Amino acid sequence: MKINYQDLQKKINIRFKNLDLLIQSLTHKSFDTKKNNEKMEFLGDRVLGLVIAKKLLEIYPDEKEGILDKKFAALVNKKTCLQVAKKINLEKFILTFNPNNKKIKIEDKIISDSCEALIGAIHLDKGLTIAEKIILDLWKNQIRESVITQIDAKTKLQELALKSFKKLPTYKLISNTGPRHKPSFKVGVKLPDTKYYFGLGKSKKDAEQNAAIECLKSIR
């Protein structure tokens, strides 16, 4: 199956001078044990970290280091890299061992690693300035969501409620559905002068955090 790398370049709005760098960044070691993307992944991970750390300092100049660290970790982890990769259908362009040339499902780790390797290739081909521009464009939704860190959403909402109303937020369990091994909780939260905002989660605690996030997003 022939891969059209032109489609990927259009998706990320870049044209590689050296197409071999792009191809290598998307070549898994199972396909080629020598010329693969492992070292580019190593480089891309560092470039991504630098760009995201710089952006967080720009957005949150007065935030504590501990909170910045949590936001940073959430933005550069494998899960977020996978989300970004899925957005541009990166799995369609990855070369893995496939002797029968059949349609196969590529593992999530390989996809997220390839996302970092792609960043490394962009840096090598275009330099840091272009790499930074592309990273910030691809990560823009995740960066926007970092305004609220899930870990401290309930704390932030509580502080806001006490400061504004001298009262704590009101949480209400709306539903608990699903089998015992895979439950789904829905929780609502409100402040004295707001409607209920709802969050879902695999536990009541997670659902409360997600409800707090929705409330904070709305009232800020």
N, CA and C of each residue as an Amber inpcrd file, in Angstrom:
protein
   660
   0.8460000  -1.2010000   0.0000000   0.0000000   0.0000000   0.0000000
   0.8810000   1.2500000   0.0000000   0.6770000   2.0750000  -1.0090000
   1.4850000   3.2850000  -1.1320000   0.9370000   4.3770000  -0.2190000
   1.8380000   5.0650000   0.4800000   1.4330000   6.1270000   1.4040000
   1.6220000   7.4790000   0.7350000   0.5720000   8.2930000   0.7870000
   0.6270000   9.6280000   0.1950000   1.0270000  10.6320000   1.2810000
   2.3150000  10.9020000   1.3810000   2.8150000  11.8180000   2.4100000
   2.4160000  13.2690000   2.1370000   1.9980000  13.5240000   0.9010000
   1.5450000  14.8710000   0.5630000   0.3130000  15.2380000   1.3780000
  -0.5480000  14.2590000   1.6070000  -1.7650000  14.5040000   2.4010000
  -1.4120000  14.9420000   3.8220000  -0.4190000  14.2850000   4.4140000
  -0.0110000  14.6430000   5.7720000   0.5960000  16.0440000   5.8010000
   1.4100000  16.3650000   4.8120000   2.0310000  17.6860000   4.7680000
   0.9720000  18.7860000   4.6470000  -0.0900000  18.4960000   3.9120000
  -1.1930000  19.4620000   3.8060000  -1.8880000  19.6440000   5.1430000
  -2.0620000  18.5330000   5.8680000  -2.7490000  18.5910000   7.1570000
  -2.0090000  19.4630000   8.1610000  -0.6780000  19.4110000   8.1330000
   0.1020000  20.1870000   9.1030000   0.6720000  21.4600000   8.4800000
   0.2770000  21.7070000   7.2250000   0.6360000  22.9580000   6.5450000
   2.1520000  23.1570000   6.4610000   2.8230000  22.1510000   5.9240000
   4.2810000  22.2320000   5.7780000   4.7020000  21.3940000   4.5770000
   5.7490000  21.8030000   3.9070000   6.3300000  20.9940000   2.8370000
   7.7880000  20.7070000   3.2000000   8.1140000  19.4390000   3.3660000
   9.4660000  19.0620000   3.7480000  10.4480000  19.2870000   2.6020000
  11.5960000  19.8410000   2.9290000  12.6840000  19.9410000   1.9600000
  13.2890000  18.5550000   1.7540000  13.4220000  17.8260000   2.8470000
  13.9750000  16.4760000   2.8130000  12.8770000  15.4890000   3.1960000
  12.2270000  14.9110000   2.2130000  11.1030000  14.0100000   2.4730000
  11.5460000  12.7630000   3.2320000  12.8070000  12.3870000   3.0890000
  13.3060000  11.2010000   3.7970000  13.2010000  11.3710000   5.3140000
  13.3510000  12.6040000   5.7930000  13.2100000  12.8600000   7.2320000
  11.7840000  12.5650000   7.6840000  10.8110000  12.9850000   6.8940000
   9.4040000  12.7310000   7.2250000   9.1290000  11.2320000   7.2350000
   9.5970000  10.5420000   6.1990000   9.3540000   9.1000000   6.1030000
  10.0020000   8.3650000   7.2710000  11.2310000   8.7330000   7.6030000
  11.9130000   8.0640000   8.7200000  11.1960000   8.3220000  10.0430000
  10.6400000   9.5250000  10.2120000   9.9460000   9.8480000  11.4630000
   8.6960000   8.9940000  11.6660000   8.2050000   8.4110000  10.5810000
   6.9850000   7.6030000  10.6450000   7.2740000   6.1240000  10.3840000
   8.5430000   5.7480000  10.5070000   8.9520000   4.3600000  10.2940000
   9.2580000   3.6920000  11.6340000   8.4550000   2.7070000  11.9860000
   8.6390000   1.9880000  13.2550000   9.7750000   0.9810000  13.1300000
  10.4120000   0.6680000  14.2410000  11.5520000  -0.2530000  14.2340000
  11.1790000  -1.6540000  13.7500000   9.8950000  -2.0180000  13.8230000
   9.4600000  -3.3290000  13.3240000   9.5380000  -3.3830000  11.7960000
   9.5130000  -2.2210000  11.1640000   9.5900000  -2.1340000   9.6990000
  11.0380000  -2.0380000   9.2340000  11.8280000  -1.2780000   9.9760000
  13.2450000  -1.0970000   9.6280000  14.0370000  -0.9680000  10.9310000
  14.8810000  -1.9640000  11.2050000  15.5940000  -1.9830000  12.4880000
  16.7020000  -0.9370000  12.5670000  17.1260000  -0.4140000  11.4240000
  18.2250000   0.5570000  11.4160000  17.7370000   1.9830000  11.1790000
  16.9900000   2.1920000  10.1140000  16.5510000   3.5430000   9.7630000
  15.0960000   3.7350000  10.2050000  14.9210000   3.9730000  11.4960000
  13.5760000   4.1240000  12.0440000  13.4820000   5.4280000  12.8420000
  12.3770000   5.5840000  13.5540000  12.0750000   6.8910000  14.1670000
  12.4590000   7.0220000  15.6450000  13.2010000   6.0590000  16.1990000
  13.4800000   6.0990000  17.6390000  14.2600000   7.3490000  18.0540000
  15.2940000   7.7040000  17.3260000  16.0860000   8.8720000  17.6940000
  15.3230000  10.1790000  17.4360000  14.5050000  10.1850000  16.4000000
  13.6900000  11.3760000  16.1350000  12.6340000  11.5630000  17.2190000
  12.1340000  10.4490000  17.7450000  11.1900000  10.5340000  18.8680000
  11.8730000  11.1670000  20.0790000  13.1090000  10.7520000  20.3360000
  13.9070000  11.3120000  21.4280000  14.0470000  12.8270000  21.2640000
  14.3730000  13.2620000  20.0430000  14.5210000  14.6980000  19.7760000
  13.1810000  15.4110000  19.8790000  12.1420000  14.8410000  19.2710000
  10.8300000  15.4800000  19.2590000  10.2470000  15.6760000  20.6380000
  10.5070000  14.7170000  21.5230000  10.0460000  14.8190000  22.9040000
  10.6410000  16.0550000  23.5770000  11.9220000  16.3140000  23.3220000
  12.5920000  17.4790000  23.9260000  12.1110000  18.7870000  23.3030000
  11.9040000  18.7890000  21.9940000  11.4150000  19.9960000  21.3210000
  10.0050000  20.3270000  21.8020000   9.1550000  19.3170000  21.8840000
   7.7880000  19.5170000  22.3750000   7.8090000  20.0750000  23.7900000
   8.6430000  19.5050000  24.6630000   8.7320000  19.9730000  26.0420000
   9.1640000  21.4180000  26.1360000  10.1470000  21.7990000  25.3370000
  10.6330000  23.1790000  25.3420000   9.5420000  24.1490000  24.9170000
   8.8540000  23.8110000  23.8250000   7.8230000  24.7080000  23.2850000
   6.6600000  24.8560000  24.2650000   6.2030000  23.7430000  24.8280000
   5.0670000  23.7860000  25.7480000   5.4410000  24.5090000  27.0380000
   6.6450000  24.2660000  27.5630000   7.0760000  24.9440000  28.7890000
   7.1260000  26.4580000  28.5650000   7.6590000  26.8690000  27.4440000
   7.7360000  28.2960000  27.1140000   6.3350000  28.9100000  27.0150000
   5.4200000  28.1970000  26.3630000   4.0580000  28.7100000  26.1900000
   3.3410000  28.8320000  27.5310000   3.5170000  27.8590000  28.3990000
   2.8710000  27.9120000  29.7120000   3.3620000  29.1030000  30.5270000
   4.6380000  29.4000000  30.4420000   5.1740000  30.5670000  31.1530000
   4.5920000  31.8630000  30.6020000   4.3270000  31.8950000  29.3000000
   3.7120000  33.0790000  28.6930000   2.2570000  33.2460000  29.1430000
   1.5260000  32.1270000  29.1980000   0.0990000  32.1790000  29.5420000
  -0.1070000  32.4130000  31.0310000   0.7380000  31.7890000  31.8550000
   0.5530000  31.8200000  33.3100000   1.7910000  32.3940000  34.0050000
   2.1010000  33.6500000  33.7980000   3.3180000  34.2220000  34.3890000
   3.3080000  34.2480000  35.9140000   2.1230000  34.2250000  36.5230000
   2.0280000  34.3210000  37.9850000   1.6660000  32.9970000  38.6520000
   1.5710000  31.9270000  37.8640000   1.1600000  30.6320000  38.4110000
   2.3170000  29.9820000  39.1670000   1.9810000  29.1890000  40.1830000
   3.0010000  28.4810000  40.9570000   3.6280000  27.3690000  40.1210000
   4.8930000  27.0660000  40.4460000   5.6340000  26.0650000  39.6800000
   4.9390000  24.6990000  39.7280000   4.3660000  24.3440000  40.8750000
   3.7040000  23.0550000  41.0000000   2.5280000  22.9020000  40.0560000
   1.7450000  23.9780000  39.9030000   0.6020000  23.9430000  38.9900000
   1.0850000  23.9000000  37.5440000   2.1250000  24.6850000  37.2380000
   2.6870000  24.6640000  35.8850000   3.1780000  23.2650000  35.5300000
   3.7800000  22.6040000  36.5030000   4.3090000  21.2690000  36.2760000
   3.1910000  20.2880000  35.9400000   2.0550000  20.4150000  36.6280000
   0.9100000  19.5410000  36.3460000   0.3560000  19.8130000  34.9460000
   0.2280000  21.0760000  34.6070000  -0.2680000  21.4360000  33.2810000
   0.6850000  20.9300000  32.2000000   1.9860000  21.0940000  32.4350000
   2.9970000  20.6410000  31.4870000   2.8960000  19.1310000  31.2710000
   2.8290000  18.3950000  32.3730000   2.7640000  16.9350000  32.2800000
   1.5400000  16.4840000  31.4940000   0.4150000  17.1740000  31.6930000
  -0.8130000  16.8160000  30.9890000  -0.7190000  17.1090000  29.4940000
   0.0630000  18.1130000  29.1250000   0.1450000  18.5220000  27.7170000
   1.1520000  17.7260000  26.9040000   2.1540000  17.1560000  27.5540000
   3.2050000  16.4560000  26.7970000   3.1610000  14.9400000  26.9760000
   2.1950000  14.4230000  27.7260000   2.1850000  12.9790000  27.9560000
   1.7230000  12.2130000  26.7100000   1.8570000  10.9040000  26.7610000
   1.5330000  10.0550000  25.6080000   0.0670000  10.1420000  25.2060000
  -0.8010000  10.3070000  26.2020000  -2.2300000  10.3900000  25.9130000
  -2.5380000  11.6110000  25.0590000  -1.9530000  12.7560000  25.4000000
  -2.2010000  13.9710000  24.6300000  -1.5580000  13.8860000  23.2510000
  -0.3580000  13.3210000  23.1770000   0.2790000  13.1270000  21.8690000
  -0.6000000  12.2490000  20.9750000  -1.2310000  11.2430000  21.5740000
  -2.1280000  10.3680000  20.8110000  -3.3400000  11.1510000  20.3020000
  -3.9100000  12.0050000  21.1500000  -5.0480000  12.8290000  20.7340000
  -4.6880000  13.7000000  19.5360000  -3.5270000  14.3300000  19.6170000
  -3.0630000  15.1920000  18.5260000  -2.8350000  14.3750000  17.2580000
  -2.2050000  13.2130000  17.4250000  -1.9330000  12.3500000  16.2750000
  -3.2230000  11.8890000  15.6090000  -4.2160000  11.5410000  16.4150000
  -5.5030000  11.0890000  15.8660000  -6.1870000  12.2080000  15.0890000
  -5.9950000  13.4350000  15.5510000  -6.6330000  14.5850000  14.8850000
  -6.1660000  14.7190000  13.4360000  -4.9150000  14.3430000  13.1680000
  -4.3950000  14.4470000  11.8070000  -4.2860000  13.0650000  11.1420000
  -4.9510000  12.0650000  11.7440000  -4.9580000  10.6950000  11.1960000
  -3.5450000  10.1670000  10.9350000  -2.6560000  10.4010000  11.8880000
  -1.2580000  10.0540000  11.6960000  -1.0450000   8.5620000  11.4730000
  -1.9230000   7.7390000  12.0540000  -1.7510000   6.2890000  11.9330000
  -1.7680000   5.8180000  10.4770000  -2.4130000   6.5900000   9.5970000
  -2.4890000   6.2300000   8.1740000  -1.1290000   6.3080000   7.4820000
  -0.1920000   7.0270000   8.0880000   1.0910000   7.2860000   7.4360000
   2.2660000   6.5350000   8.0670000   1.9830000   5.7280000   9.1010000
   3.0500000   5.0430000   9.8400000   3.3950000   3.7000000   9.1930000
   4.6790000   3.4410000   9.0410000   5.1520000   2.1770000   8.4850000
   5.4940000   1.2040000   9.6150000   4.7910000   0.0760000   9.6530000
   5.0940000  -0.9830000  10.6200000   5.1890000  -2.3060000   9.8640000
   5.7400000  -3.3150000  10.5220000   5.8860000  -4.6320000   9.8990000
   4.5150000  -5.1880000   9.5460000   4.3110000  -5.4790000   8.2750000
   3.0140000  -5.9590000   7.7970000   3.2490000  -6.8300000   6.5670000
   3.7320000  -8.0750000   6.7630000   4.1570000  -8.9230000   5.6460000
   3.0520000  -9.2510000   4.6500000   1.8170000  -9.2890000   5.1130000
   0.7090000  -9.6390000   4.2240000   0.0100000  -8.4230000   3.6290000
   0.5430000  -7.2370000   3.9680000  -0.0050000  -5.9830000   3.4330000
  -1.5090000  -5.8540000   3.6830000  -1.9140000  -6.2630000   4.8820000
  -3.3200000  -6.1660000   5.2560000  -3.5480000  -4.9120000   6.0970000
  -4.8080000  -4.5280000   6.2220000  -5.1400000  -3.3910000   7.0800000
  -5.0220000  -3.8440000   8.5350000  -4.1310000  -3.2010000   9.2880000
  -3.9180000  -3.5840000  10.6780000  -4.1320000  -2.3860000  11.5920000
  -4.4380000  -2.6900000  12.8420000  -4.5890000  -1.6190000  13.8360000
  -3.2330000  -1.3640000  14.4880000  -2.7740000  -0.1280000  14.3810000
  -1.4890000   0.2400000  14.9540000  -1.6760000   0.6040000  16.4260000
  -0.7920000   0.1200000  17.2700000  -0.9000000   0.3630000  18.7190000
  -0.8300000   1.8590000  19.0250000  -1.5620000   2.2400000  20.0770000
  -1.5980000   3.6560000  20.4740000  -0.2070000   4.1910000  20.7960000
   0.6220000   3.3680000  21.4530000   1.9720000   3.8270000  21.8250000
   2.7920000   4.1530000  20.5780000   2.6690000   3.3290000  19.5550000
   3.4100000   3.5760000  18.3120000   2.9470000   4.8870000  17.6780000
   1.6560000   5.1580000  17.7500000   1.1090000   6.3920000  17.1670000
   1.6010000   7.6110000  17.9320000   1.5410000   7.5610000  19.2680000
   1.9850000   8.7130000  20.0660000   3.4910000   8.9310000  19.9360000
   4.2570000   7.8430000  19.8850000   5.7080000   7.9630000  19.6820000
   6.0050000   8.5910000  18.3180000   5.2480000   8.2090000  17.3130000
   5.4460000   8.7500000  15.9630000   5.1100000  10.2310000  15.9020000
   4.1690000  10.6520000  16.7250000   3.8280000  12.0740000  16.7950000
   5.0390000  12.8750000  17.2810000   5.7080000  12.3740000  18.3080000
   6.9130000  13.0330000  18.8050000   8.0310000  12.9910000  17.7620000
   8.1520000  11.8620000  17.0660000   9.1800000  11.7350000  16.0300000
   8.9200000  12.7120000  14.8880000   7.6580000  12.9070000  14.5470000
   7.2990000  13.8770000  13.5030000   7.7610000  15.2750000  13.8880000
   7.5810000  15.6280000  15.1590000   8.0540000  16.9360000  15.6420000
   9.5710000  17.0370000  15.4980000  10.2610000  15.9410000  15.8190000
  11.7090000  15.9220000  15.6550000  12.1210000  16.1330000  14.2100000
  11.3950000  15.5120000  13.2880000  11.7000000  15.6580000  11.8630000
  11.4410000  17.0850000  11.3900000  10.3680000  17.6750000  11.8570000
  10.0550000  19.0650000  11.4910000  11.1590000  19.9940000  11.9730000
  11.6190000  19.7510000  13.2010000  12.7050000  20.5710000  13.7520000
  13.9760000  20.4340000  12.9100000  14.3120000  19.2100000  12.5160000
  15.5160000  18.9870000  11.7160000  15.3980000  19.6160000  10.3290000
  14.2120000  19.5650000   9.7670000  14.0190000  20.0490000   8.3920000
  13.7840000  21.5520000   8.3160000  13.0730000  22.1030000   9.3060000
  12.6400000  23.5010000   9.2320000  13.1710000  24.3990000  10.3460000
  13.6960000  23.8050000  11.4130000  14.1900000  24.6120000  12.5130000
  13.1670000  24.7990000  13.6110000  13.6200000  25.3840000  14.7170000
  12.7860000  25.5000000  15.9120000  11.5940000  26.4300000  15.7270000
  11.7650000  27.5250000  15.0270000  10.6760000  28.5020000  14.8760000
   9.4590000  27.8840000  14.1960000   9.6960000  27.1600000  13.0980000
   8.5900000  26.5040000  12.3910000   8.0170000  25.3690000  13.2220000
   8.8930000  24.6100000  13.8760000   8.4210000  23.5120000  14.7380000
   7.5190000  24.0580000  15.8360000   7.9110000  25.1750000  16.4320000
   7.1130000  25.7980000  17.4890000   5.7410000  26.2060000  16.9630000
   5.7070000  26.8080000  15.7910000   4.4400000  27.2480000  15.1930000
   3.4930000  26.0650000  14.9650000   4.0390000  24.9770000  14.4660000
   3.2110000  23.8060000  14.1750000   2.7320000  23.1430000  15.4630000
   3.6130000  23.0370000  16.4510000   3.2160000  22.4510000  17.7440000
   2.0860000  23.2530000  18.3720000   2.2220000  24.5560000  18.4140000
   1.1950000  25.3930000  19.0430000  -0.1230000  25.3230000  18.2920000
  -0.0580000  25.1300000  16.9810000  -1.2930000  24.9800000  16.1980000
  -1.9460000  23.6270000  16.4800000  -1.1530000  22.5590000  16.4990000
  -1.6950000  21.2240000  16.7390000  -2.1890000  21.0440000  18.1710000
  -1.5580000  21.7170000  19.0980000  -1.8890000  21.5780000  20.5300000
  -2.8330000  22.6840000  21.0260000  -3.3850000  23.5060000  20.1330000
  -4.1240000  24.6840000  20.5890000  -5.3300000  24.3280000  21.4550000
  -6.0540000  23.2630000  21.1180000  -7.2180000  22.8810000  21.9340000
  -6.7910000  22.3970000  23.3140000  -5.7390000  21.5970000  23.3450000
  -5.2500000  21.0910000  24.6290000  -4.6920000  22.2130000  25.4990000
  -4.0250000  23.1800000  24.8810000  -3.4990000  24.3270000  25.6360000
  -4.6510000  25.1590000  26.1970000  -5.6940000  25.3320000  25.4000000
  -6.8650000  26.0780000  25.8640000  -7.5070000  25.3830000  27.0610000
  -7.5750000  24.0700000  27.0040000  -8.1740000  23.3120000  28.1110000
  -7.3010000  23.3270000  29.3570000  -6.0210000  23.6360000  29.2040000
  -5.1230000  23.6530000  30.3610000  -5.4200000  24.8080000  31.3070000
  -6.2950000  25.7160000  30.8840000  -6.7110000  26.8170000  31.7610000
  -7.2160000  26.2640000  33.0780000  -7.8220000  25.1050000  33.0250000
  -8.2680000  24.4310000  34.2480000  -7.5220000  23.1040000  34.3590000
  -6.7350000  22.9200000  35.3860000  -6.0750000  21.6450000  35.6330000
  -7.0320000  20.7630000  36.4100000  -7.3220000  19.5840000  35.8730000
  -8.3430000  18.7300000  36.4690000  -8.0550000  18.4330000  37.9410000
  -6.7990000  18.2580000  38.2910000  -6.4510000  17.8710000  39.6580000
  -6.9500000  18.8940000  40.6740000  -6.8870000  20.1810000  40.3240000
  -7.2400000  21.1930000  41.3160000  -8.5210000  21.9590000  40.9620000
  -9.3410000  21.4030000  40.0670000 -10.5640000  22.0920000  39.6550000
 -11.5230000  22.2920000  40.8350000 -11.7160000  21.2750000  41.6610000
 -12.6240000  21.3970000  42.8060000 -12.1080000  22.4300000  43.8010000
 -10.8020000  22.4200000  44.0030000 -10.2050000  23.3910000  44.9360000
 -10.3980000  24.8180000  44.4250000 -10.1420000  25.0140000  43.1300000
 -10.3000000  26.3490000  42.5470000 -11.7550000  26.8270000  42.6460000
 -12.6840000  25.9000000  42.3650000 -14.0990000  26.2680000  42.4300000
 -14.5000000  26.5860000  43.8720000 -13.9820000  25.8220000  44.8170000
 -14.2820000  26.0810000  46.2240000 -13.7570000  27.4470000  46.6550000
 -12.5360000  27.7670000  46.2500000 -11.9470000  29.0630000  46.5910000
 -12.7720000  30.1990000  46.0000000 -13.1870000  30.0210000  44.7500000
 -13.9950000  31.0380000  44.0850000 -15.3430000  31.2200000  44.7760000
 -15.9780000  30.1060000  45.1500000 -17.2860000  30.1680000  45.7960000
 -17.2020000  30.8570000  47.1570000 -16.1830000  30.5100000  47.9290000
 -16.0300000  31.1300000  49.2490000 -15.7200000  32.6220000  49.1330000
 -14.9230000  32.9770000  48.1590000 -14.5580000  34.3850000  47.9650000
 -15.7560000  35.2090000  47.5000000 -16.5580000  34.6500000  46.5940000
 -17.6590000  35.4110000  45.9940000 -18.9650000  35.3340000  46.7850000
 -19.2320000  34.1510000  47.3860000 -20.5390000  33.9420000  48.0030000
 -20.4860000  33.5470000  49.4750000 -19.2770000  33.3100000  49.9860000
 -19.1200000  32.8360000  51.3660000 -19.8060000  31.4960000  51.5880000
 -19.9790000  30.7580000  50.4990000 -20.6050000  29.4410000  50.5830000
 -19.8340000  28.4540000  49.7190000 -19.9430000  27.1740000  50.0540000
 -19.2960000  26.1300000  49.2710000 -20.1530000  25.7600000  48.0590000
 -19.5440000  25.2510000  46.9910000 -20.3320000  24.7520000  45.8560000
 -21.2250000  23.5940000  46.2910000 -22.3390000  23.4260000  45.6200000
 -23.2610000  22.3290000  45.9180000 -23.1130000  21.2400000  44.8710000
 -22.7310000  20.0360000  45.2980000 -22.5880000  18.8930000  44.3950000
 -23.7780000  17.9540000  44.5670000 -24.2240000  17.3860000  43.4610000
 -25.3730000  16.4870000  43.4970000 -25.1270000  15.3010000  42.5660000
 -25.2500000  14.0830000  43.0930000 -25.1090000  12.8870000  42.2680000
 -26.3750000  12.7200000  41.4280000 -26.2150000  12.7650000  40.1170000
 -27.3650000  12.6820000  39.2100000 -27.6690000  11.2340000  38.8610000
 -26.6470000  10.4700000  38.5580000 -26.8720000   9.0650000  38.1950000
 -25.6170000   8.2300000  38.4120000 -25.8300000   6.9400000  38.5780000
 -24.7580000   5.9570000  38.6930000 -25.1880000   4.7580000  37.8730000
 -24.6560000   4.6560000  36.6580000 -25.1140000   3.6240000  35.7340000
 -23.9550000   2.7060000  35.3400000 -24.2790000   1.6830000  34.5470000
 -23.2670000   0.7630000  34.0590000 -23.0390000  -0.3950000  35.0050000
 -22.3290000  -1.4190000  34.5420000 -22.0350000  -2.5860000  35.3880000
 -21.0550000  -2.2230000  36.5040000 -20.9770000  -3.0900000  37.5150000
 -20.1450000  -2.8130000  38.6770000 -18.6750000  -2.6430000  38.3030000
 -18.2040000  -3.4040000  37.3110000 -16.7930000  -3.3310000  36.9390000
 -16.4910000  -2.1340000  36.0420000 -17.5430000  -1.4990000  35.5280000
 -17.3270000  -0.3460000  34.6460000 -18.4430000   0.6860000  34.8660000
 -18.4760000   1.2930000  36.0570000 -19.5590000   2.2430000  36.3520000
 -19.3590000   3.5820000  35.6490000 -20.4510000   4.3180000  35.5400000
 -20.3980000   5.6730000  34.9820000 -21.2070000   6.5880000  35.8990000
 -20.5470000   7.6060000  36.4240000 -21.1920000   8.5430000  37.3420000
 -21.4490000   9.8710000  36.6360000 -22.5710000  10.4710000  36.9680000
 -22.8870000  11.8210000  36.4980000 -23.1690000  12.6820000  37.7140000
 -22.4450000  13.7780000  37.8290000 -22.5660000  14.6730000  38.9870000
 -22.8350000  16.0890000  38.4900000 -23.6640000  16.8080000  39.2250000
 -23.9080000  18.2140000  38.9310000 -23.3410000  19.0830000  40.0400000
 -22.9250000  20.2960000  39.6910000 -22.4350000  21.2440000  40.6850000
 -22.9790000  22.6220000  40.3610000 -23.2940000  23.3940000  41.4000000
 -23.7710000  24.7440000  41.1800000 -23.2770000  25.6690000  42.2790000
 -23.2130000  26.9420000  41.9360000 -22.9520000  27.9990000  42.9000000
 -24.2840000  28.6750000  43.2110000 -24.3330000  29.5400000  44.2260000
 -25.6250000  30.1320000  44.6180000 -26.4110000  30.8000000  43.4830000
 -25.7250000  31.3880000  42.4870000 -26.4720000  32.0880000  41.4480000
 -26.2880000  31.4620000  40.0650000 -25.9340000  30.1670000  40.0150000
 -25.7510000  29.5150000  38.7130000 -26.6700000  28.3140000  38.5740000
 -26.7950000  27.8660000  37.3450000 -27.4740000  26.5980000  37.0840000
 -26.5210000  25.4600000  37.4420000 -26.9930000  24.2260000  37.3180000
 -26.1120000  23.0800000  37.5250000 -25.2380000  22.8620000  36.2940000
 -23.9750000  22.5290000  36.5440000 -23.0530000  22.1120000  35.4830000
 -22.6970000  20.6610000  35.7440000 -22.6230000  19.8790000  34.6710000
 -22.5360000  18.4290000  34.8320000 -21.1960000  17.8650000  34.3480000
 -20.7880000  16.7810000  35.0140000 -19.5680000  16.0820000  34.6340000
 -19.7610000  14.5870000  34.7370000 -19.0790000  13.8530000  33.8740000
 -19.1290000  12.3930000  33.8720000 -17.7820000  11.8400000  34.3260000
 -17.7910000  10.6410000  34.8880000 -16.5360000  10.0270000  35.3030000
 -16.7280000   8.5740000  35.6830000 -15.6080000   7.8480000  35.7520000
 -15.6540000   6.4390000  36.1260000 -15.8190000   6.2710000  37.6280000
 -15.6480000   7.3680000  38.3630000 -15.8910000   7.3750000  39.7990000
 -16.6250000   8.6730000  40.1340000 -17.2230000   8.7030000  41.3200000
 -17.9150000   9.9200000  41.7390000 -16.9320000  11.0790000  41.8480000
 -15.7350000  10.8030000  42.3310000 -14.7070000  11.8300000  42.4810000
 -14.3230000  12.4350000  41.1340000 -14.1120000  11.5720000  40.1260000
 -13.7760000  12.0700000  38.7880000 -14.9160000  12.8980000  38.2070000
 -16.1350000  12.4410000  38.4290000 -17.2960000  13.1670000  37.9070000
 -17.4150000  14.5500000  38.5560000 -17.1170000  14.6230000  39.8520000
 -17.1280000  15.9150000  40.5470000 -16.0660000  16.8590000  39.9790000
 -14.8780000  16.3150000  39.7220000 -13.8110000  17.1370000  39.1320000
 -14.2390000  17.6730000  37.7670000 -14.8120000  16.8070000  36.9450000
 -15.2220000  17.2170000  35.6080000 -16.3720000  18.2190000  35.6490000
 -17.2650000  18.0760000  36.6080000 -18.3470000  19.0360000  36.7790000
 -17.7720000  20.4020000  37.1890000 -16.7950000  20.3720000  38.0900000
 -16.1270000  21.6170000  38.5300000 -15.4370000  22.3020000  37.3610000
 -14.8140000  21.5110000  36.4890000 -14.1610000  22.0720000  35.3010000
 -15.1790000  22.7910000  34.4240000 -16.3180000  22.1510000  34.1860000
 -17.3470000  22.7560000  33.3350000 -17.8840000  24.0580000  33.9560000
 -18.0430000  24.0390000  35.2560000 -18.5380000  25.2370000  35.9410000
 -17.5300000  26.3840000  35.8170000 -16.2530000  26.0640000  36.0450000
 -15.2060000  27.0940000  35.9570000 -15.0860000  27.6380000  34.5480000
 -15.1750000  26.7820000  33.5520000 -15.1000000  27.2160000  32.1500000
 -16.2080000  28.2200000  31.8550000 -17.3900000  27.9530000  32.3830000
 -18.5570000  28.7850000  32.0640000 -18.5240000  30.1490000  32.7490000
 -18.0960000  30.1760000  34.0020000 -18.2150000  31.4350000  34.7560000
 -16.9960000  32.3290000  34.6150000 -15.9180000  31.8190000  33.9790000
 -14.7180000  32.6540000  33.8180000 -14.7720000  33.4110000  32.5030000
